[in-house]
C-alpha cells in the first residue's frame, strides 16, 4: 500500500486536517523553543502557514496538514536533488 505524505500525516494526527502548532513543533521542530517556533510562524518564516480561525488574539493557531505535507515534500525533493548532484 502506498499512501501520500498528507494521508500519513492525517493518520498520525488522528484524521484532523488542522492541528495545533505545538504538535507540529514537538514532531518536527523540537530543536528550537516553542515560542521561537510560533513567532517564526507568525512572521511567515516557516515553510508552511499558521493561522487563526478567528480574529481574536486569544484564539489558537492551527497548521493545515495539507500545507505541512507539501512543505515536507518540497524539502525532501530538494534534498534528493542535492543528493543526486553529489552522487553523480
NORBEL-V478695 format. One record per residue. N is the residue number from 1. PHI is phi in whole degrees, -180 to 180 (* if undefined). NEAR is the number of other ideal C-beta (glycine too) atoms within 8 Angstrom. D_CENTER is the distance of its C-alpha to the mean C-alpha in Angstrom with 2 decimals. Layout:
# NORBEL-V478695
[[N PHI NEAR D_CENTER] [N PHI NEAR D_CENTER]]
This chain:
# NORBEL-V478695
[[1 * 2 23.74] [2 -116 2 20.92] [3 -111 6 17.72] [4 -77 6 14.82] [5 -60 8 11.27] [6 -63 9 10.63] [7 -63 8 13.72] [8 -62 10 12.88] [9 -68 12 9.73] [10 -60 11 12.07] [11 -64 8 14.68] [12 -61 7 12.82] [13 -103 10 11.99] [14 67 4 15.54] [15 80 6 15.32] [16 -82 8 13.56] [17 -76 7 11.85] [18 -128 7 10.50] [19 -128 11 9.50] [20 -66 9 10.35] [21 -56 14 8.29] [22 -59 7 10.73] [23 -71 9 9.57] [24 -65 12 6.00] [25 -58 13 8.29] [26 -60 7 10.84] [27 -83 8 9.25] [28 -128 6 7.53] [29 -131 8 9.08] [30 -64 7 12.40] [31 -73 3 14.35] [32 -121 8 14.23] [33 -67 5 15.48] [34 -63 8 13.63] [35 -62 6 15.67] [36 -66 8 14.88] [37 -61 13 11.10] [38 -63 12 11.76] [39 -62 8 14.36] [40 -62 10 12.26] [41 -66 14 10.10] [42 -63 8 13.52] [43 -86 6 14.90] [44 60 6 12.34] [45 -101 5 11.83] [46 -86 10 8.07] [47 -78 5 7.18] [48 -151 10 5.83] [49 -81 9 8.17] [50 -117 11 8.84] [51 -153 7 12.21] [52 -107 9 15.23] [53 -88 6 17.35] [54 -136 5 20.49] [55 -83 4 21.97] [56 -68 6 22.88] [57 -67 3 21.72] [58 -90 3 21.73] [59 -73 9 19.35] [60 -74 6 16.00] [61 -85 12 12.71] [62 -137 12 10.16] [63 -123 15 6.72] [64 -78 11 7.60] [65 -59 14 6.99] [66 -61 8 8.59] [67 -69 10 6.60] [68 -64 13 3.37] [69 -62 13 6.63] [70 -62 9 8.22] [71 -63 11 6.36] [72 -64 10 7.02] [73 -62 9 10.35] [74 -63 9 11.20] [75 -64 9 10.93] [76 -65 8 12.86] [77 -63 8 15.36] [78 -62 8 16.01] [79 -64 8 16.69] [80 -63 8 18.93] [81 -62 8 20.76] [82 -64 8 21.47] [83 -64 8 22.60] [84 -62 8 24.93] [85 -63 7 26.40] [86 -67 6 27.10] [87 -80 5 28.64] [88 -97 4 30.92]]
